[in-house]
Amino acid sequence: MNPKGRLFELRTYTANDGKLDELLSRFENHTIRLFESHGMKIEGFWLPVENAEQKLVYLLSYPSAEAREDSWEKFQNDPEWIAARDASNINGDILANKESVYLKATDFSPLK
């Protein structure tokens, strides 16, 4: 992965059965602030209209692919994140699956 310029990352998290509210709470109370503190720009969060699969979809952006790698490395090693993640998983993992798709904006995209 080495696109030039701004990089977008579309992430889809599938919560384990009955754990979506816990996942949303973790984002609201911990993850969002930590993402921002590590240079990740949050473009938005969405729940599918038909959310039978317990999914959270969100879009992040970074100045470059290198900035993305640096931000994620710092985030994943942040002691506050590790504590929040471990505390939210104390009664079992809240995540069943996570997927990422890397995107670059077209010349006519309003998000450049």
N, C-alpha and C positions, 0 to 999 in steps of 0.2 A: 504494500500500500504506500504510494508516494504521490498522491495528487498534489498539484500546486495550489497554493492559496488556501482559503478557508475550507475546513472539512466539517461535514455534518455527520452525526451518528444517530441513526434511528434505532432505539432499543425497545424491545418488547419483553416484558417480564410476565410469566405465568405463575400465579400464586398457587400453592397447594390448596386443596379443598378447604374452604372456610377460613383462609388466611389472607384474603385480599385486604381486609380492613387493617390488619397488622402491617402489611406491606405499605399501604398508603400512609399509615401513621409513622412508620419509620422514615419515609421520604419527607413528610411534612415536618417532623420534629428533629431530624438529624441530617439526612442525606442532602437535601437541597442546600443547606448552609455550607456543608462540607464540600459539595461540588463547587459552589461559588468560590470558596476560599482557596480551592486548588486550580482556579482558572478555567473551569468549565462553564460555558455560557448555556443557560437553560433557555431553550426556545419555546418549550411548552410540554404539558402533560395531558394525556387523553385516556379516557376509558371507552372501549368499544360500546356502541349503543346496545348491542346484544352481547352482554358480558358473561355469558354462561361459562366461559372458559377462565374466568378470573384473571383477566389481563390488564396490565398497565402499559401504555405506550408513551414513550417520551422522546424528545429530540434535543440533542446537545450540539453545540458547535465549538470549534477551536480555530485558532489562527492558522494552524498547519497540522499535518499528521504527526510531526515531531512533538508539537505542543500537546496533542492528544495523549501520546505515550507518556510524556512527562507528568501530565495531570493525573492520569490513572494510576501511575506508579506511586505518586505521592498520596493520593486518596486511599489506595488499598493498604498502604503502610501506616496510615494515620492512626495513632492509638485511640482517638475518639471514635473513629469509624469502626475499628475492630471491636471496641466495647459495645457500641450501639448494635452492630450486627450480631454479636454473640448474645446480647441480652434479648434481642427480638427473636432469636432462634432457640431460646431456652426450652420452649415446649414443642420443639420440632421445627425443622426447616420451613420457612415461609415461602421459599421459592422452589417451584418444580422445574422451571426452565427459564433461560434467558437467551435472547437472540440479538445480534447487532448487524446492522447494514450500514456501510459507509457510503456517503453521498457527497457529490460535488454539485454546486449550483450551476444551472444553465445560464447563458448570457442574459436571458430574459426573466430570470427569477427575481422576485422582490427580496428574497433572502440571499444576499451575496456577501 
